[in-house]
Amino acid sequence: ADGRKKIHTTFPDGGEMVEEYDEKTDVLLVRKVRKPTKVGKEGEWVFEVGQAVEGAFDPYSDIMRASSSNPIFLRKDTPEHFQWRIRNLPYPADVYSVSVDHEKQEIVVRTSNKKYFKRIQVPDLPRHDLKFKDELLSWKHQHSTLIISYRKPPEILKGEQEALREAERSAVKM
């Protein structure tokens, strides 16, 4: 539907993961995960890749709305990289610092003017029992958008290809 392939995975602990791929390019567009709550109810969907479709503003029920000039954070992977985009960051490129916190296994984004700080987790790495490597991290700033890329390790590329092949084999053709 809509040029997308959907793969729905359920886990023994009751958790679920839904992935949506572009039918033509096999690029991951959305990955959302939910785990059951402590009392056994379905938890909220957490978007790891992509973002939830935001409904239109309703002035009768929506009392407040976030400013459109606030930084907007989203993950959008490419076939070779994990990629995050932070829009609405108007500072010059030399203000930004992007590094790896090896102790907490996170990417850290900060500005020298102390106006923005963000820790980015990559749940794909612990799933494959991998650690961050500094040389795989790169970033650039253009058009008020900070683009952070982390090259996917070979183990993850291989796992993604196997998952896609398995999904193709088990897909229901209509």
C-alpha positions, 0 to 999 in steps of 0.5 A, spaced: 500 500 500 502 507 498 508 504 495 511 501 501 512 494 504 510 492 511 513 487 515 510 486 522 514 482 527 512 480 534 517 478 539 516 472 545 516 478 550 509 481 547 513 486 544 512 488 536 516 492 531 513 494 524 518 496 519 516 500 512 520 499 506 519 503 499 517 497 494 522 500 489 528 501 493 528 497 499 530 503 503 527 503 510 522 509 511 519 507 518 521 503 524 516 503 530 517 499 536 512 497 542 513 493 548 507 491 553 506 495 559 508 492 566 500 491 567 500 487 560 497 492 556 499 495 549 505 500 550 505 506 546 509 506 539 516 509 539 518 511 532 526 509 531 526 511 524 521 516 520 516 520 524 509 519 526 504 522 521 502 529 524 494 531 524 492 538 522 491 543 527 484 543 530 483 550 534 477 547 538 481 541 541 488 543 540 490 548 546 497 549 544 502 547 539 510 547 538 513 553 535 515 551 528 521 554 529 523 549 534 529 544 532 525 538 529 529 531 530 528 525 525 532 519 523 532 517 516 536 511 514 539 510 507 542 503 505 549 505 507 548 509 513 544 511 519 542 518 518 539 523 523 537 530 521 536 536 526 532 541 522 531 549 524 538 549 527 540 556 524 548 557 527 554 556 523 557 550 522 563 551 526 559 552 532 557 544 532 560 538 535 558 531 534 562 526 538 561 519 540 560 517 548 563 511 548 561 510 555 554 510 554 554 508 547 551 514 544 552 520 539 552 527 542 551 533 539 552 540 542 553 547 540 559 551 543 554 557 544 550 552 549 543 553 545 542 546 543 544 539 546 542 532 544 544 525 545 542 520 540 541 512 541 542 507 536 538 501 538 540 497 532 547 497 535 546 493 541 541 488 537 547 486 534 552 486 540 556 492 536 560 498 539 560 505 536 567 507 532 569 514 531 571 513 524 564 511 522 561 518 524 560 524 520 556 530 519 555 536 515 550 543 516 547 546 510 540 550 510 539 550 517 539 542 518 544 538 521 545 532 518 549 526 522 551 520 518 553 513 521 556 508 516 552 501 518 557 496 520 558 490 515 554 485 520 548 490 520 548 490 512 548 483 512 542 482 517 538 487 513 539 483 507 537 477 510 531 480 513 529 483 507 530 476 503 526 473 509 520 478 508 520 477 501 519 469 502 514 469 507 510 475 504 503 474 502 502 476 495 495 479 493 
